Amino acid sequence: MLEALSSEADHDLSTPGPTSAFTTSSTRREDPSLLSPLSADLRGLANSSIRRFCSEAVFDTIIQDYLTVIYPLVPVIHCPTFQRDLKDERHLKDVTFQSLCLTICGLVLGTIPHKFEEYRLIDGSLRYANRREAVKHIHGLILQSRPDDYFDKLSQEKWAISYMMSTTVGHFGHEKRSKMYYAETNAIGMELGIHQVSSYNALNHIEAQLWKKSFWLSFTSYSSVFF
């Protein structure tokens, strides 16, 4: 269904390949004691990366567009929890949540082409020549913020980040890159156990619903990514 929102193919969206953490859900916070020194240093990056991408007004508008237009097709978050986290400014303090928000911004730009010009009208200082350049910068910020131990502590949020990156670059016509991000998505899902009923026993209702949605999104996306 998302294909109907975007008909453009990108000619050059060069970003570094996937590089690089193990909570059981997106609603649980990272334990600061488990962070490496590098991860702690990256909290400063979390405080600046969204601001390096766009103004607060544009960011708020993009997030609202995701919630009202894209979310029914890509329901990778629990809306009340997500909105509460934004209100608490978690996106300025938590590197993973910051990356989730940035990936949502990239997804909106990648799947709704006409929105980019609307965002430029909101903020004339938005420096990107086109949405491809904006998404390239977003994905670069996300990959740059990943610490060395990123994959040592996995979560549904990290699954969602890889899934949306795969979807976004796929809309720009980068089939191989989309496959690589999807492989990362699938690997995170397998490690979390979203395909195993027994893995859901320790989850609360919200977490279980997110995992179920993640499983079905992974399952239904396989054919569009590889065939």
Helices and strands as residue ranges (DSSP letters): G 2-5, G 32-34, H 37-53, H 56-65, I 66-70, H 79-87, G 90-92, H 95-111, H 115-122, H 131-144, G 150-152, H 156-171, H 175-192, G 197-200, H 205-226
